[in-house]
Structure formats: structure tokens, C-alpha cells
Amino acid sequence: MTNRIRVLTGPRVKQAEGLKKNIDDVILGLLCLLLALVAALILVLYGLQRRELRSIGQLSEQLLASRGRALPVRLGLDSDKGKSAA
């Protein structure tokens, strides 16, 4: 058994370089796709957060209207009873 070192020359070298470039392009494409998915997820989460904040604002306005006066500026928790104290 003899160990032979095979040197790629000519078209085989170009083919090997082309495969490496193709693999690099595939990896770059997948990274771009992953980045786009992360950006889309962040935008969706931001939109959901804005919608929830808008709902909380509307609920707050309804509470103020039903009480007929302004709520206290700061609400604290009564640690003994677990109810909110004004």
C-alpha cells in the first residue's frame, strides 16, 4: 500500500473552487433568510405590543369615565392583603 497524494489540476481545480463558492453562497443565503425571519418576528412582536398598549389605554379611559374622576397617579400594592391601595 502506497499513499498517493493526488494534486488537482486543470478543470478539477476550477470545479472544486466553484463548489466552495456555491457552498459559501448557500450559507450566505441561509443567513440572510434567517436575518429576515428574525426581523419579521421583531416587527410582529412590536405590532402586537402596540396593539396591547392601545387596548390598555382604551380600558384606562373607560375606567376614568365610569368613575367620573381621575385615578390616583400612583397605585401601590398592599402586601398584607394583596389588593391595590390608593
PyMOL Python script that loads the backbone (N, CA, C, O; Angstrom):
from pymol import cmd

cmd.read_pdbstr("""\
ATOM      1  N   MET A   1       0.834  -1.184   0.000  1.00  0.00           N
ATOM      2  CA  MET A   1       0.000   0.000   0.000  1.00  0.00           C
ATOM      3  C   MET A   1       0.876   1.244   0.000  1.00  0.00           C
ATOM      4  O   MET A   1       1.693   1.459   0.895  1.00  0.00           O
ATOM      5  N   THR A   2       0.691   2.003  -0.967  1.00  0.00           N
ATOM      6  CA  THR A   2       1.416   3.261  -1.016  1.00  0.00           C
ATOM      7  C   THR A   2       0.412   4.395  -0.947  1.00  0.00           C
ATOM      8  O   THR A   2      -0.680   4.337  -1.511  1.00  0.00           O
ATOM      9  N   ASN A   3       0.817   5.397  -0.252  1.00  0.00           N
ATOM     10  CA  ASN A   3      -0.032   6.590  -0.151  1.00  0.00           C
ATOM     11  C   ASN A   3       0.282   7.511  -1.314  1.00  0.00           C
ATOM     12  O   ASN A   3       1.426   7.909  -1.534  1.00  0.00           O
ATOM     13  N   ARG A   4      -0.738   7.826  -2.029  1.00  0.00           N
ATOM     14  CA  ARG A   4      -0.550   8.732  -3.161  1.00  0.00           C
ATOM     15  C   ARG A   4      -1.243  10.056  -2.841  1.00  0.00           C
ATOM     16  O   ARG A   4      -2.370  10.096  -2.348  1.00  0.00           O
ATOM     17  N   ILE A   5      -0.550  11.090  -3.129  1.00  0.00           N
ATOM     18  CA  ILE A   5      -1.143  12.424  -2.992  1.00  0.00           C
ATOM     19  C   ILE A   5      -1.589  12.842  -4.378  1.00  0.00           C
ATOM     20  O   ILE A   5      -0.798  12.913  -5.319  1.00  0.00           O
ATOM     21  N   ARG A   6      -2.843  13.108  -4.470  1.00  0.00           N
ATOM     22  CA  ARG A   6      -3.400  13.459  -5.769  1.00  0.00           C
ATOM     23  C   ARG A   6      -3.549  14.971  -5.837  1.00  0.00           C
ATOM     24  O   ARG A   6      -4.243  15.571  -5.016  1.00  0.00           O
ATOM     25  N   VAL A   7      -2.920  15.560  -6.782  1.00  0.00           N
ATOM     26  CA  VAL A   7      -2.986  17.007  -6.963  1.00  0.00           C
ATOM     27  C   VAL A   7      -4.023  17.294  -8.041  1.00  0.00           C
ATOM     28  O   VAL A   7      -3.970  16.767  -9.152  1.00  0.00           O
ATOM     29  N   LEU A   8      -4.963  18.147  -7.670  1.00  0.00           N
ATOM     30  CA  LEU A   8      -5.993  18.543  -8.622  1.00  0.00           C
ATOM     31  C   LEU A   8      -5.439  19.632  -9.532  1.00  0.00           C
ATOM     32  O   LEU A   8      -4.890  20.633  -9.071  1.00  0.00           O
ATOM     33  N   THR A   9      -5.592  19.416 -10.817  1.00  0.00           N
ATOM     34  CA  THR A   9      -5.136  20.424 -11.771  1.00  0.00           C
ATOM     35  C   THR A   9      -6.207  20.625 -12.816  1.00  0.00           C
ATOM     36  O   THR A   9      -7.091  19.789 -13.005  1.00  0.00           O
ATOM     37  N   GLY A  10      -6.109  21.724 -13.471  1.00  0.00           N
ATOM     38  CA  GLY A  10      -6.990  22.000 -14.599  1.00  0.00           C
ATOM     39  C   GLY A  10      -8.443  22.157 -14.199  1.00  0.00           C
ATOM     40  O   GLY A  10      -8.756  22.883 -13.255  1.00  0.00           O
ATOM     41  N   PRO A  11      -9.338  21.477 -14.916  1.00  0.00           N
ATOM     42  CA  PRO A  11     -10.779  21.651 -14.686  1.00  0.00           C
ATOM     43  C   PRO A  11     -11.221  21.225 -13.287  1.00  0.00           C
ATOM     44  O   PRO A  11     -12.176  21.777 -12.740  1.00  0.00           O
ATOM     45  N   ARG A  12     -10.528  20.248 -12.713  1.00  0.00           N
ATOM     46  CA  ARG A  12     -10.924  19.789 -11.377  1.00  0.00           C
ATOM     47  C   ARG A  12     -10.689  20.863 -10.324  1.00  0.00           C
ATOM     48  O   ARG A  12     -11.471  20.972  -9.380  1.00  0.00           O
ATOM     49  N   VAL A  13      -9.649  21.644 -10.458  1.00  0.00           N
ATOM     50  CA  VAL A  13      -9.389  22.737  -9.514  1.00  0.00           C
ATOM     51  C   VAL A  13     -10.510  23.762  -9.617  1.00  0.00           C
ATOM     52  O   VAL A  13     -11.031  24.233  -8.606  1.00  0.00           O
ATOM     53  N   LYS A  14     -10.870  24.099 -10.837  1.00  0.00           N
ATOM     54  CA  LYS A  14     -11.941  25.076 -11.032  1.00  0.00           C
ATOM     55  C   LYS A  14     -13.264  24.541 -10.501  1.00  0.00           C
ATOM     56  O   LYS A  14     -14.065  25.289  -9.940  1.00  0.00           O
ATOM     57  N   GLN A  15     -13.487  23.250 -10.680  1.00  0.00           N
ATOM     58  CA  GLN A  15     -14.721  22.645 -10.183  1.00  0.00           C
ATOM     59  C   GLN A  15     -14.749  22.678  -8.653  1.00  0.00           C
ATOM     60  O   GLN A  15     -15.786  22.978  -8.063  1.00  0.00           O
ATOM     61  N   ALA A  16     -13.626  22.374  -8.010  1.00  0.00           N
ATOM     62  CA  ALA A  16     -13.561  22.409  -6.549  1.00  0.00           C
ATOM     63  C   ALA A  16     -13.752  23.833  -6.037  1.00  0.00           C
ATOM     64  O   ALA A  16     -14.438  24.036  -5.036  1.00  0.00           O
ATOM     65  N   GLU A  17     -13.164  24.812  -6.699  1.00  0.00           N
ATOM     66  CA  GLU A  17     -13.336  26.207  -6.291  1.00  0.00           C
ATOM     67  C   GLU A  17     -14.785  26.645  -6.490  1.00  0.00           C
ATOM     68  O   GLU A  17     -15.336  27.388  -5.678  1.00  0.00           O
ATOM     69  N   GLY A  18     -15.396  26.174  -7.586  1.00  0.00           N
ATOM     70  CA  GLY A  18     -16.794  26.507  -7.852  1.00  0.00           C
ATOM     71  C   GLY A  18     -17.717  25.925  -6.789  1.00  0.00           C
ATOM     72  O   GLY A  18     -18.674  26.580  -6.375  1.00  0.00           O
ATOM     73  N   LEU A  19     -17.440  24.701  -6.344  1.00  0.00           N
ATOM     74  CA  LEU A  19     -18.246  24.094  -5.283  1.00  0.00           C
ATOM     75  C   LEU A  19     -18.110  24.871  -3.984  1.00  0.00           C
ATOM     76  O   LEU A  19     -19.095  25.083  -3.276  1.00  0.00           O
ATOM     77  N   LYS A  20     -16.877  25.301  -3.667  1.00  0.00           N
ATOM     78  CA  LYS A  20     -16.677  26.075  -2.444  1.00  0.00           C
ATOM     79  C   LYS A  20     -17.450  27.390  -2.528  1.00  0.00           C
ATOM     80  O   LYS A  20     -18.068  27.811  -1.551  1.00  0.00           O
ATOM     81  N   LYS A  21     -17.415  28.036  -3.690  1.00  0.00           N
ATOM     82  CA  LYS A  21     -18.153  29.286  -3.860  1.00  0.00           C
ATOM     83  C   LYS A  21     -19.655  29.035  -3.738  1.00  0.00           C
ATOM     84  O   LYS A  21     -20.367  29.842  -3.140  1.00  0.00           O
ATOM     85  N   ASN A  22     -20.142  27.940  -4.290  1.00  0.00           N
ATOM     86  CA  ASN A  22     -21.569  27.619  -4.191  1.00  0.00           C
ATOM     87  C   ASN A  22     -21.972  27.386  -2.743  1.00  0.00           C
ATOM     88  O   ASN A  22     -23.035  27.835  -2.313  1.00  0.00           O
ATOM     89  N   ILE A  23     -21.137  26.692  -1.996  1.00  0.00           N
ATOM     90  CA  ILE A  23     -21.435  26.443  -0.582  1.00  0.00           C
ATOM     91  C   ILE A  23     -21.450  27.753   0.184  1.00  0.00           C
ATOM     92  O   ILE A  23     -22.317  27.974   1.030  1.00  0.00           O
ATOM     93  N   ASP A  24     -20.480  28.631  -0.115  1.00  0.00           N
ATOM     94  CA  ASP A  24     -20.449  29.946   0.542  1.00  0.00           C
ATOM     95  C   ASP A  24     -21.707  30.747   0.213  1.00  0.00           C
ATOM     96  O   ASP A  24     -22.258  31.426   1.079  1.00  0.00           O
ATOM     97  N   ASP A  25     -22.161  30.667  -1.041  1.00  0.00           N
ATOM     98  CA  ASP A  25     -23.367  31.387  -1.438  1.00  0.00           C
ATOM     99  C   ASP A  25     -24.602  30.830  -0.727  1.00  0.00           C
ATOM    100  O   ASP A  25     -25.478  31.592  -0.319  1.00  0.00           O
ATOM    101  N   VAL A  26     -24.672  29.521  -0.578  1.00  0.00           N
ATOM    102  CA  VAL A  26     -25.803  28.902   0.108  1.00  0.00           C
ATOM    103  C   VAL A  26     -25.818  29.315   1.576  1.00  0.00           C
ATOM    104  O   VAL A  26     -26.873  29.638   2.122  1.00  0.00           O
ATOM    105  N   ILE A  27     -24.653  29.307   2.212  1.00  0.00           N
ATOM    106  CA  ILE A  27     -24.568  29.707   3.625  1.00  0.00           C
ATOM    107  C   ILE A  27     -24.975  31.170   3.774  1.00  0.00           C
ATOM    108  O   ILE A  27     -25.723  31.521   4.686  1.00  0.00           O
ATOM    109  N   LEU A  28     -24.481  32.016   2.881  1.00  0.00           N
ATOM    110  CA  LEU A  28     -24.834  33.440   2.943  1.00  0.00           C
ATOM    111  C   LEU A  28     -26.332  33.640   2.731  1.00  0.00           C
ATOM    112  O   LEU A  28     -26.950  34.459   3.412  1.00  0.00           O
ATOM    113  N   GLY A  29     -26.918  32.901   1.799  1.00  0.00           N
ATOM    114  CA  GLY A  29     -28.348  32.996   1.544  1.00  0.00           C
ATOM    115  C   GLY A  29     -29.168  32.552   2.751  1.00  0.00           C
ATOM    116  O   GLY A  29     -30.169  33.181   3.094  1.00  0.00           O
ATOM    117  N   LEU A  30     -28.741  31.468   3.392  1.00  0.00           N
ATOM    118  CA  LEU A  30     -29.454  30.998   4.577  1.00  0.00           C
ATOM    119  C   LEU A  30     -29.337  31.982   5.733  1.00  0.00           C
ATOM    120  O   LEU A  30     -30.295  32.177   6.481  1.00  0.00           O
ATOM    121  N   LEU A  31     -28.170  32.602   5.884  1.00  0.00           N
ATOM    122  CA  LEU A  31     -28.012  33.617   6.932  1.00  0.00           C
ATOM    123  C   LEU A  31     -28.907  34.826   6.667  1.00  0.00           C
ATOM    124  O   LEU A  31     -29.498  35.378   7.596  1.00  0.00           O
ATOM    125  N   CYS A  32     -29.009  35.237   5.408  1.00  0.00           N
ATOM    126  CA  CYS A  32     -29.891  36.354   5.058  1.00  0.00           C
ATOM    127  C   CYS A  32     -31.351  35.994   5.334  1.00  0.00           C
ATOM    128  O   CYS A  32     -32.119  36.817   5.832  1.00  0.00           O
ATOM    129  N   LEU A  33     -31.720  34.768   5.008  1.00  0.00           N
ATOM    130  CA  LEU A  33     -33.083  34.317   5.264  1.00  0.00           C
ATOM    131  C   LEU A  33     -33.371  34.293   6.760  1.00  0.00           C
ATOM    132  O   LEU A  33     -34.447  34.707   7.191  1.00  0.00           O
ATOM    133  N   LEU A  34     -32.425  33.816   7.546  1.00  0.00           N
ATOM    134  CA  LEU A  34     -32.590  33.794   8.999  1.00  0.00           C
ATOM    135  C   LEU A  34     -32.725  35.211   9.544  1.00  0.00           C
ATOM    136  O   LEU A  34     -33.569  35.471  10.402  1.00  0.00           O
ATOM    137  N   LEU A  35     -31.901  36.121   9.052  1.00  0.00           N
ATOM    138  CA  LEU A  35     -31.985  37.518   9.491  1.00  0.00           C
ATOM    139  C   LEU A  35     -33.331  38.133   9.126  1.00  0.00           C
ATOM    140  O   LEU A  35     -33.906  38.884   9.914  1.00  0.00           O
ATOM    141  N   ALA A  36     -33.832  37.818   7.940  1.00  0.00           N
ATOM    142  CA  ALA A  36     -35.137  38.338   7.523  1.00  0.00           C
ATOM    143  C   ALA A  36     -36.253  37.791   8.410  1.00  0.00           C
ATOM    144  O   ALA A  36     -37.182  38.521   8.758  1.00  0.00           O
ATOM    145  N   LEU A  37     -36.169  36.520   8.777  1.00  0.00           N
ATOM    146  CA  LEU A  37     -37.181  35.932   9.656  1.00  0.00           C
ATOM    147  C   LEU A  37     -37.144  36.565  11.042  1.00  0.00           C
ATOM    148  O   LEU A  37     -38.191  36.822  11.637  1.00  0.00           O
ATOM    149  N   VAL A  38     -35.953  36.814  11.554  1.00  0.00           N
ATOM    150  CA  VAL A  38     -35.822  37.456  12.870  1.00  0.00           C
ATOM    151  C   VAL A  38     -36.387  38.873  12.811  1.00  0.00           C
ATOM    152  O   VAL A  38     -37.088  39.299  13.730  1.00  0.00           O
ATOM    153  N   ALA A  39     -36.089  39.602  11.743  1.00  0.00           N
ATOM    154  CA  ALA A  39     -36.613  40.969  11.599  1.00  0.00           C
ATOM    155  C   ALA A  39     -38.142  40.950  11.510  1.00  0.00           C
ATOM    156  O   ALA A  39     -38.809  41.796  12.107  1.00  0.00           O
ATOM    157  N   ALA A  40     -38.695  39.991  10.770  1.00  0.00           N
ATOM    158  CA  ALA A  40     -40.156  39.891  10.670  1.00  0.00           C
ATOM    159  C   ALA A  40     -40.774  39.562  12.019  1.00  0.00           C
ATOM    160  O   ALA A  40     -41.818  40.107  12.376  1.00  0.00           O
ATOM    161  N   LEU A  41     -40.136  38.676  12.768  1.00  0.00           N
ATOM    162  CA  LEU A  41     -40.637  38.327  14.097  1.00  0.00           C
ATOM    163  C   LEU A  41     -40.617  39.540  15.021  1.00  0.00           C
ATOM    164  O   LEU A  41     -41.567  39.764  15.771  1.00  0.00           O
ATOM    165  N   ILE A  42     -39.553  40.315  14.973  1.00  0.00           N
ATOM    166  CA  ILE A  42     -39.469  41.515  15.804  1.00  0.00           C
ATOM    167  C   ILE A  42     -40.568  42.506  15.421  1.00  0.00           C
ATOM    168  O   ILE A  42     -41.183  43.114  16.297  1.00  0.00           O
ATOM    169  N   LEU A  43     -40.818  42.673  14.126  1.00  0.00           N
ATOM    170  CA  LEU A  43     -41.876  43.588  13.697  1.00  0.00           C
ATOM    171  C   LEU A  43     -43.249  43.113  14.152  1.00  0.00           C
ATOM    172  O   LEU A  43     -44.074  43.920  14.583  1.00  0.00           O
ATOM    173  N   VAL A  44     -43.498  41.820  14.060  1.00  0.00           N
ATOM    174  CA  VAL A  44     -44.785  41.282  14.513  1.00  0.00           C
ATOM    175  C   VAL A  44     -44.948  41.484  16.012  1.00  0.00           C
ATOM    176  O   VAL A  44     -46.016  41.895  16.467  1.00  0.00           O
ATOM    177  N   LEU A  45     -43.911  41.203  16.781  1.00  0.00           N
ATOM    178  CA  LEU A  45     -43.988  41.390  18.231  1.00  0.00           C
ATOM    179  C   LEU A  45     -44.181  42.862  18.586  1.00  0.00           C
ATOM    180  O   LEU A  45     -44.917  43.184  19.518  1.00  0.00           O
ATOM    181  N   TYR A  46     -43.529  43.750  17.854  1.00  0.00           N
ATOM    182  CA  TYR A  46     -43.706  45.182  18.092  1.00  0.00           C
ATOM    183  C   TYR A  46     -45.150  45.598  17.811  1.00  0.00           C
ATOM    184  O   TYR A  46     -45.742  46.358  18.578  1.00  0.00           O
ATOM    185  N   GLY A  47     -45.710  45.099  16.714  1.00  0.00           N
ATOM    186  CA  GLY A  47     -47.101  45.415  16.392  1.00  0.00           C
ATOM    187  C   GLY A  47     -48.069  44.898  17.442  1.00  0.00           C
ATOM    188  O   GLY A  47     -49.023  45.585  17.806  1.00  0.00           O
ATOM    189  N   LEU A  48     -47.825  43.686  17.929  1.00  0.00           N
ATOM    190  CA  LEU A  48     -48.687  43.135  18.984  1.00  0.00           C
ATOM    191  C   LEU A  48     -48.576  43.953  20.270  1.00  0.00           C
ATOM    192  O   LEU A  48     -49.571  44.178  20.959  1.00  0.00           O
ATOM    193  N   GLN A  49     -47.371  44.389  20.582  1.00  0.00           N
ATOM    194  CA  GLN A  49     -47.174  45.204  21.787  1.00  0.00           C
ATOM    195  C   GLN A  49     -47.913  46.531  21.659  1.00  0.00           C
ATOM    196  O   GLN A  49     -48.557  46.977  22.609  1.00  0.00           O
ATOM    197  N   ARG A  50     -47.824  47.162  20.497  1.00  0.00           N
ATOM    198  CA  ARG A  50     -48.522  48.437  20.294  1.00  0.00           C
ATOM    199  C   ARG A  50     -50.031  48.245  20.411  1.00  0.00           C
ATOM    200  O   ARG A  50     -50.723  49.090  20.977  1.00  0.00           O
ATOM    201  N   ARG A  51     -50.544  47.130  19.873  1.00  0.00           N
ATOM    202  CA  ARG A  51     -51.979  46.868  19.953  1.00  0.00           C
ATOM    203  C   ARG A  51     -52.412  46.681  21.400  1.00  0.00           C
ATOM    204  O   ARG A  51     -53.457  47.188  21.808  1.00  0.00           O
ATOM    205  N   GLU A  52     -51.614  45.954  22.178  1.00  0.00           N
ATOM    206  CA  GLU A  52     -51.942  45.750  23.590  1.00  0.00           C
ATOM    207  C   GLU A  52     -51.895  47.071  24.362  1.00  0.00           C
ATOM    208  O   GLU A  52     -52.758  47.323  25.204  1.00  0.00           O
ATOM    209  N   LEU A  53     -50.909  47.906  24.087  1.00  0.00           N
ATOM    210  CA  LEU A  53     -50.820  49.196  24.767  1.00  0.00           C
ATOM    211  C   LEU A  53     -52.010  50.080  24.417  1.00  0.00           C
ATOM    212  O   LEU A  53     -52.523  50.803  25.271  1.00  0.00           O
ATOM    213  N   ARG A  54     -52.451  50.022  23.157  1.00  0.00           N
ATOM    214  CA  ARG A  54     -53.629  50.787  22.751  1.00  0.00           C
ATOM    215  C   ARG A  54     -54.859  50.287  23.498  1.00  0.00           C
ATOM    216  O   ARG A  54     -55.687  51.086  23.935  1.00  0.00           O
ATOM    217  N   SER A  55     -54.986  48.964  23.650  1.00  0.00           N
ATOM    218  CA  SER A  55     -56.128  48.392  24.383  1.00  0.00           C
ATOM    219  C   SER A  55     -56.113  48.812  25.840  1.00  0.00           C
ATOM    220  O   SER A  55     -57.157  49.114  26.418  1.00  0.00           O
ATOM    221  N   ILE A  56     -54.923  48.830  26.436  1.00  0.00           N
ATOM    222  CA  ILE A  56     -54.802  49.245  27.837  1.00  0.00           C
ATOM    223  C   ILE A  56     -55.177  50.718  27.981  1.00  0.00           C
ATOM    224  O   ILE A  56     -55.815  51.099  28.963  1.00  0.00           O
ATOM    225  N   GLY A  57     -54.787  51.550  27.010  1.00  0.00           N
ATOM    226  CA  GLY A  57     -55.160  52.960  27.034  1.00  0.00           C
ATOM    227  C   GLY A  57     -56.664  53.156  26.949  1.00  0.00           C
ATOM    228  O   GLY A  57     -57.229  53.992  27.654  1.00  0.00           O
ATOM    229  N   GLN A  58     -57.311  52.382  26.085  1.00  0.00           N
ATOM    230  CA  GLN A  58     -58.770  52.472  25.970  1.00  0.00           C
ATOM    231  C   GLN A  58     -59.450  52.006  27.251  1.00  0.00           C
ATOM    232  O   GLN A  58     -60.430  52.610  27.688  1.00  0.00           O
ATOM    233  N   LEU A  59     -58.944  50.949  27.851  1.00  0.00           N
ATOM    234  CA  LEU A  59     -59.501  50.460  29.112  1.00  0.00           C
ATOM    235  C   LEU A  59     -59.343  51.505  30.211  1.00  0.00           C
ATOM    236  O   LEU A  59     -60.250  51.709  31.018  1.00  0.00           O
ATOM    237  N   SER A  60     -58.203  52.154  30.236  1.00  0.00           N
ATOM    238  CA  SER A  60     -57.964  53.198  31.226  1.00  0.00           C
ATOM    239  C   SER A  60     -58.952  54.351  31.052  1.00  0.00           C
ATOM    240  O   SER A  60     -59.484  54.875  32.031  1.00  0.00           O
ATOM    241  N   GLU A  61     -59.194  54.742  29.791  1.00  0.00           N
ATOM    242  CA  GLU A  61     -60.159  55.816  29.541  1.00  0.00           C
ATOM    243  C   GLU A  61     -61.567  55.404  29.973  1.00  0.00           C
ATOM    244  O   GLU A  61     -62.315  56.219  30.512  1.00  0.00           O
ATOM    245  N   GLN A  62     -61.923  54.155  29.739  1.00  0.00           N
ATOM    246  CA  GLN A  62     -63.240  53.672  30.156  1.00  0.00           C
ATOM    247  C   GLN A  62     -63.368  53.671  31.671  1.00  0.00           C
ATOM    248  O   GLN A  62     -64.418  54.022  32.210  1.00  0.00           O
ATOM    249  N   LEU A  63     -62.299  53.275  32.360  1.00  0.00           N
ATOM    250  CA  LEU A  63     -62.329  53.290  33.827  1.00  0.00           C
ATOM    251  C   LEU A  63     -62.467  54.713  34.360  1.00  0.00           C
ATOM    252  O   LEU A  63     -63.222  54.963  35.299  1.00  0.00           O
ATOM    253  N   LEU A  64     -61.734  55.638  33.752  1.00  0.00           N
ATOM    254  CA  LEU A  64     -61.831  57.035  34.181  1.00  0.00           C
ATOM    255  C   LEU A  64     -63.245  57.575  33.945  1.00  0.00           C
ATOM    256  O   LEU A  64     -63.790  58.295  34.782  1.00  0.00           O
ATOM    257  N   ALA A  65     -63.820  57.226  32.817  1.00  0.00           N
ATOM    258  CA  ALA A  65     -65.169  57.718  32.511  1.00  0.00           C
ATOM    259  C   ALA A  65     -66.202  57.107  33.453  1.00  0.00           C
ATOM    260  O   ALA A  65     -67.154  57.782  33.844  1.00  0.00           O
ATOM    261  N   SER A  66     -66.030  55.858  33.818  1.00  0.00           N
ATOM    262  CA  SER A  66     -67.018  55.215  34.691  1.00  0.00           C
ATOM    263  C   SER A  66     -66.917  55.723  36.125  1.00  0.00           C
ATOM    264  O   SER A  66     -67.918  55.747  36.840  1.00  0.00           O
ATOM    265  N   ARG A  67     -65.745  56.121  36.550  1.00  0.00           N
ATOM    266  CA  ARG A  67     -65.581  56.648  37.911  1.00  0.00           C
ATOM    267  C   ARG A  67     -65.988  58.114  37.989  1.00  0.00           C
ATOM    268  O   ARG A  67     -66.403  58.590  39.046  1.00  0.00           O
ATOM    269  N   GLY A  68     -65.875  58.807  36.906  1.00  0.00           N
ATOM    270  CA  GLY A  68     -66.254  60.218  36.887  1.00  0.00           C
ATOM    271  C   GLY A  68     -65.175  61.123  37.433  1.00  0.00           C
ATOM    272  O   GLY A  68     -65.371  62.337  37.493  1.00  0.00           O
ATOM    273  N   ARG A  69     -64.068  60.588  37.825  1.00  0.00           N
ATOM    274  CA  ARG A  69     -62.950  61.416  38.301  1.00  0.00           C
ATOM    275  C   ARG A  69     -61.651  60.694  37.975  1.00  0.00           C
ATOM    276  O   ARG A  69     -61.646  59.530  37.573  1.00  0.00           O
ATOM    277  N   ALA A  70     -60.572  61.403  38.155  1.00  0.00           N
ATOM    278  CA  ALA A  70     -59.269  60.852  37.789  1.00  0.00           C
ATOM    279  C   ALA A  70     -58.803  59.809  38.797  1.00  0.00           C
ATOM    280  O   ALA A  70     -59.079  59.916  39.992  1.00  0.00           O
ATOM    281  N   LEU A  71     -58.102  58.810  38.306  1.00  0.00           N
ATOM    282  CA  LEU A  71     -57.491  57.814  39.187  1.00  0.00           C
ATOM    283  C   LEU A  71     -56.259  58.416  39.856  1.00  0.00           C
ATOM    284  O   LEU A  71     -55.678  59.367  39.333  1.00  0.00           O
ATOM    285  N   PRO A  72     -55.858  57.882  40.993  1.00  0.00           N
ATOM    286  CA  PRO A  72     -54.613  58.350  41.591  1.00  0.00           C
ATOM    287  C   PRO A  72     -53.445  58.145  40.635  1.00  0.00           C
ATOM    288  O   PRO A  72     -53.442  57.226  39.815  1.00  0.00           O
ATOM    289  N   VAL A  73     -52.470  59.008  40.758  1.00  0.00           N
ATOM    290  CA  VAL A  73     -51.328  58.943  39.856  1.00  0.00           C
ATOM    291  C   VAL A  73     -50.540  57.661  40.058  1.00  0.00           C
ATOM    292  O   VAL A  73     -50.035  57.083  39.096  1.00  0.00           O
ATOM    293  N   ARG A  74     -50.433  57.216  41.289  1.00  0.00           N
ATOM    294  CA  ARG A  74     -49.621  56.043  41.578  1.00  0.00           C
ATOM    295  C   ARG A  74     -50.438  55.032  42.377  1.00  0.00           C
ATOM    296  O   ARG A  74     -51.081  55.377  43.369  1.00  0.00           O
ATOM    297  N   LEU A  75     -50.404  53.813  41.942  1.00  0.00           N
ATOM    298  CA  LEU A  75     -51.068  52.735  42.656  1.00  0.00           C
ATOM    299  C   LEU A  75     -50.010  51.840  43.277  1.00  0.00           C
ATOM    300  O   LEU A  75     -49.047  51.459  42.611  1.00  0.00           O
ATOM    301  N   GLY A  76     -50.182  51.505  44.540  1.00  0.00           N
ATOM    302  CA  GLY A  76     -49.239  50.602  45.204  1.00  0.00           C
ATOM    303  C   GLY A  76     -49.956  49.337  45.609  1.00  0.00           C
ATOM    304  O   GLY A  76     -51.185  49.315  45.678  1.00  0.00           O
ATOM    305  N   LEU A  77     -49.211  48.287  45.876  1.00  0.00           N
ATOM    306  CA  LEU A  77     -49.795  47.032  46.308  1.00  0.00           C
ATOM    307  C   LEU A  77     -49.683  46.920  47.821  1.00  0.00           C
ATOM    308  O   LEU A  77     -48.615  47.133  48.395  1.00  0.00           O
ATOM    309  N   ASP A  78     -50.794  46.584  48.456  1.00  0.00           N
ATOM    310  CA  ASP A  78     -50.795  46.311  49.881  1.00  0.00           C
ATOM    311  C   ASP A  78     -50.298  44.878  50.043  1.00  0.00           C
ATOM    312  O   ASP A  78     -51.006  43.940  49.678  1.00  0.00           O
ATOM    313  N   SER A  79     -49.112  44.696  50.576  1.00  0.00           N
ATOM    314  CA  SER A  79     -48.504  43.363  50.618  1.00  0.00           C
ATOM    315  C   SER A  79     -49.231  42.422  51.570  1.00  0.00           C
ATOM    316  O   SER A  79     -49.143  41.205  51.412  1.00  0.00           O
ATOM    317  N   ASP A  80     -49.947  42.961  52.557  1.00  0.00           N
ATOM    318  CA  ASP A  80     -50.648  42.094  53.510  1.00  0.00           C
ATOM    319  C   ASP A  80     -51.882  41.446  52.897  1.00  0.00           C
ATOM    320  O   ASP A  80     -52.136  40.261  53.108  1.00  0.00           O
ATOM    321  N   LYS A  81     -52.644  42.220  52.141  1.00  0.00           N
ATOM    322  CA  LYS A  81     -53.911  41.727  51.617  1.00  0.00           C
ATOM    323  C   LYS A  81     -53.866  41.405  50.136  1.00  0.00           C
ATOM    324  O   LYS A  81     -54.764  40.734  49.629  1.00  0.00           O
ATOM    325  N   GLY A  82     -52.855  41.861  49.436  1.00  0.00           N
ATOM    326  CA  GLY A  82     -52.767  41.584  48.000  1.00  0.00           C
ATOM    327  C   GLY A  82     -53.696  42.420  47.161  1.00  0.00           C
ATOM    328  O   GLY A  82     -53.858  42.137  45.974  1.00  0.00           O
ATOM    329  N   LYS A  83     -54.325  43.455  47.731  1.00  0.00           N
ATOM    330  CA  LYS A  83     -55.209  44.332  46.991  1.00  0.00           C
ATOM    331  C   LYS A  83     -54.470  45.637  46.717  1.00  0.00           C
ATOM    332  O   LYS A  83     -53.514  45.988  47.409  1.00  0.00           O
ATOM    333  N   SER A  84     -54.929  46.337  45.702  1.00  0.00           N
ATOM    334  CA  SER A  84     -54.284  47.615  45.414  1.00  0.00           C
ATOM    335  C   SER A  84     -54.803  48.665  46.378  1.00  0.00           C
ATOM    336  O   SER A  84     -55.997  48.725  46.673  1.00  0.00           O
ATOM    337  N   ALA A  85     -53.903  49.476  46.856  1.00  0.00           N
ATOM    338  CA  ALA A  85     -54.254  50.542  47.791  1.00  0.00           C
ATOM    339  C   ALA A  85     -53.973  51.887  47.133  1.00  0.00           C
ATOM    340  O   ALA A  85     -52.969  52.057  46.442  1.00  0.00           O
ATOM    341  N   ALA A  86     -54.868  52.835  47.355  1.00  0.00           N
ATOM    342  CA  ALA A  86     -54.711  54.156  46.768  1.00  0.00           C
ATOM    343  C   ALA A  86     -53.873  55.036  47.643  1.00  0.00           C
ATOM    344  O   ALA A  86     -53.633  56.195  47.305  1.00  0.00           O
TER     345      ALA A  86
END
""", "prot")
cmd.dss("prot")
cmd.show_as("cartoon", "prot")
cmd.util.cbc("prot")
cmd.orient("prot")
